[in-house]
Amino acid sequence: MKYEIGTRIRKYREDRGLNQKELAKLIGVSNSRVSNWEQGINRPDADIIADICRALSVSPSELLDIHLPQDELNDHERKMIMAYRAKPELQQAVNILLGVNEE
């Protein structure tokens, strides 16, 4: 049986400009483990999925290919949210420009 999650791990890893060794280091596993996932030989354990998602800046639903109605952000929207979170000093200005009041 070939596991499909490996194809998505490879795609998001390459999208982030990481090689297998770099991803492995970020999540604390061997690069051969990442290679095995990407080849579909085996799949990551449930307890490491969150680490993979954080390292690849991808939601669990994207990584697992589970699409729920409330998770319909495209890549650009996701990048905008990540950029917003990364720059707290600009958040108030963005909120004013968008007419979003913080409560």
N, C-alpha and C positions, 0 to 999 in steps of 0.2 A: 504494500500500500504506500503510495506517495502522498505526503502531506502537502496541502496547498499553501499553508501559512508561510512556508519558506520563500515562495515567489514574492509575496508581499513584503517580507522582511528585506529581501534583496532590493526590491524596488525602492522602498523608503530609505534604506541604507545608502543606495547610490544617489537618490535625490538629495540626501544630506551631504554628499561628497565624502562619505566614510568608506574605508576598506574594512574587510572582515576583522582584521586584527584590532583596528581602532574601536569598532563596535564592541568586540569582545572585552576589551579593556574597560570601556565605559560601563559595562554591565557585570563585570567580574566573572567572566567565563573564558574558556579557551577558544582560540579562533577556530579550532577544529569543530567545536560544538556549533558555532555559528555556521560554518561550512556545511555541516550535516543538516542543519535546519533548512538552509537555502537549497540544498540538493533534494530535500524531501525525504531524507533517510529517517529522520525522527523530527519531533516537534518540541518546542520549549515547554517546560513545566509551567503550570498555571501561576506558580509563585514568582516567576521571572518575567511574566508578560508586562507587568507594570514598569519594570526597569527598562525593557525594550521600548515600550511606548515613550517613556521619558527621554531616552537616548535618541530616539528617532523623531521626537516632537510629533507624534501621531496618536490619535485617540485609540483606545482599545477596540472600539467598534470598527474603525478603519482597518486596523491590523488583523482583526478576526473576520473581517468582511461581513459584519452584521450591521445592517442599515435600519435604523429606527427613525420614525418620522421627525423626532425632535433633534436629530443629529444630521441635518442636511446642509452643513457648511461645506463650501467648496474650498480648494486649497488656498485661494487668495484670501477668502474670509478668515480662514484659520491663521494664515500668516499675519493678517492685520490684528487679530486678537492677541497673538503672541507678541507682536511689536508693541501693542498698547500695554500689555502687562509688563514688558521689559523696560518701559520708560514712564515710571510713576510721576516724574516731574512734568510730563506733558499731558497727563490724563485729564486734568481740569480743563486745559485749553481745548482738547478734543471733545470733551463733554459739552462745552459751551458751543463749539462749532456745530455739533450734531444736535444740539438742543435737548440733550439728555441730562436731567437733573439727578444728582446723587441724593439719596434719601438717608 
